[in-house]
Amino acid sequence: MQSFEDREDVEEWLQPLGWDAFWRAVAPFGIELPERADCDADIAAGSVDEASALAVLKGMVRLELVQRYGLRPRDVMPWHALH
């Protein structure tokens, strides 16, 4: 299972995931999400497009994982940029 050191790790992990990959990747975390079948039905009915549904679902997962693991923003040391 994926592990995270900071909030940006979660973002970077979620960002490239497409619809099918998203569902496979988040399953081990046991996050309470709408049922995939319901989401698929909404997309098929034209109630929502896949990109919008995926963006909302990724946001839900991001919030849950950040809270669950107490993730803080990545520590950026600005003085490194000076060299």
N, C-alpha and C positions, 0 to 999 in steps of 0.2 A: 504494500500500500504506500502511496505517496506520503512524504513527510514535508513539513513546512517550517522554515525558520522565521519568516516574517510575512506580512500581508502581501508584499509584492510577489513572493513565491506562489501564493495562491492565484493571483492574477495571471502570472506567467504560465502557470499550469493550465488554467481554464481557457485562456485566450485562443489557442489554436484548435480547441476541440469542436468538431462538428456535431451534428445531431446524434448520430449513433454512438460516436466515441464518447460524447458527454455522458450518456446514460450508463455506458460500461464503466467509465472512469469513476463516477460518483457513487455507484452502487455499494462498494465496500464501506463507505462512510455511514450508511444508514441514515441519511438526512431525510427529513420529512419533506417530500415534494409531491406535487400533483402526480397522479398516475400517468405513466407514459401513454397508455392507451387513450386516456382522456385528452392529453395534449395532441396526440396524433389525430384524434377525431376533430378537435377544434381547428387544426390546420387544414384537414381535408374538407371541412365545412366552409372554410374561408373566413372563420371568425377571427383568426390571427395568422400572421405569416410565420414561417419557421424561424427566421432570423430574430424577430421580436420575441417570440416565445423562448428561444434559446438565450437571448440576452437577459430576460427576466429570471430564468432558471439559474443561469450562471451567477447573477446577482444574489439570489437566495442562498446558493451554495457558498459563495464568497463570505457573506455575512455570517452564516452558520459556522464555517470553519475558523474564521477570525475570532469569533466569540468563544467557540469551543476550546480552542488552543491558546487563547489569550495572546494572539499575534500582534506585534507592534509593527509600526512602519520600519522599513529597512533603514539601518543606521548608515547614513551617508556622511562621510567625513570630507567636508568641503576643502580642507587644506590639501587633500590629495590632488585636487584639480589644479592647484597652483604650480605643480611641478611639471 
